[in-house]
Amino acid sequence: MGKFQEIIKADLPTLVDFYATWCGPCRTMQPVLDQLKHEMGNEVRILKIDVDKNTDIADKFKIRGVPTFILFKSGEIQWRSSGVMDINTLKSKIKSAI
């Protein structure tokens, strides 16, 4: 969890996508996240965490459903939501945290 803590404590907003390989809605979000990265570039870091391989991190943040998105900035949670969402919702949440 050390590297994860290091990443989320950065000044750069970090959107963490808690997902599972078996999750259909998680796969639906991949093109949206790709588009988000394309449109926002270096304004945001996107980090994908497989909840099955990183149970310690998933437990720490009480992830009960996937996909769950948490936006961190300087180690603080700025926003959290579960489920599929569109690019505009993600962008507006990130921009409000920048």
SULPE-V222622 format. One line per field, one symbol per residue. phi: phi as a letter, one per 30 degrees, with the letter a starting at -180 (. if undefined). psi: psi as a letter, one per 40 degrees, with the letter a starting at -180 (. if undefined). burial: b if it has 16 or more other ideal C-beta (glycine too) atoms within 10 Angstrom, else e. A space follows every 10 residues. Layout:
phi: ???
psi: ???
burial: ???
This chain:
phi: .edeeddddd ddebcccdbb ddceedddde dddddedddc hddbccbcbd ddcbddddde chdcbbdbcb ccbhicdcab acjdbcedde ddddddcd
psi: eddddddeei dhhhhhhhii dehddddded ddddddddde bedihhhhhh ddefdddddd efheiiihhh hihfeihdih iiihiidddd dddddee.
burial: eeebeeebee eebbbbbbbb eebeebeebe ebbeebeeeb eeebbbeebb beeeeebbee bebeebbbbb bbbeeeebbb eeeeeebeeb bebbeebe
